């Protein structure tokens, strides 16, 4: 299967500017059309290991990114994202184009992949067992996820846990990890030779940079994992690591709060959620030091089936 | 002078029933806490075993408070707790007065 890095820069730019680049991320194929150089830069840098689509004429998502016409084209230029011809977001400053692509792709999955229960959560895996880390922004979810996937865990996602409705297993969707503000410098120091996109300042989330996903995780994008732990992380400055049990029923309610389509799926979502809870132990986790968290995760034991 | 209007009784002896049209589905992993899905409202509720017992009885047949108390072996000094539980289930649209 051909990957993005088999294309020369000229071929990549030509596909993006022409009929579109077909990019496979997990189970989804996205056809992306754009002439915006920073998007091509981000794709080239962070998606080098990803398979190209097979150009069968079918893609799950059709994205087009362009500079809107008008006087703003020259004064404070902007970028617009279209998904299947619709514009789900207001235009953003042109400098935000690559983060907008990432957010747009998240939106496509979260708003359409309803054959899965979709939870706003990072997911990491080791020895076939998945730890689901649901959390609101600011909890340190992506930072913790980044540390774990560079210390022996596989990245399934840093943003969207895709739960299969029939068996509760998690489908991988490894994509670049979105890091914000102080986490960017923290991870530059913590990791060996991290590959980051150019930081983009003054976004709605502050300064944002995307970190390239580990190659092994990308290559294993078709391998689902069985949930074993649901851990609600909360970064707290100066806190000693503390893992507190959460009852299954309360874990179910908390997890539902973090789901995108739980209500829409109705009874199917309820039972899928309950299946995940039944396979997992639920915990709240406070931490301040990443090495403490990595060590604690190393000691996790799965519940006996 | 007009006579004073008598206040409504504090604890009317309603008959209770499951709110019509809903199908309640539940899971528990420890038989002490339950998650209950109401397919009519789309809501998921976190309930204890007492609430589940009440819903289980009412899913079989309507019942008044006294019958529920007797069936669930609620002591007289626990009557207020049963009233509060019934009020809570009403607020969650899971049960309603049958008359």
Interface residues (C-beta under 8 A of the other chain):
Chain A: X247 X248 X249 X250 X252 X253 X256 X262 X263 X266 X267 X270 X271 X274 X277 X278
Chain B: X25 X27 X28 X29 X30 X33 X34 X35 X37 X39 X42 X44 X46
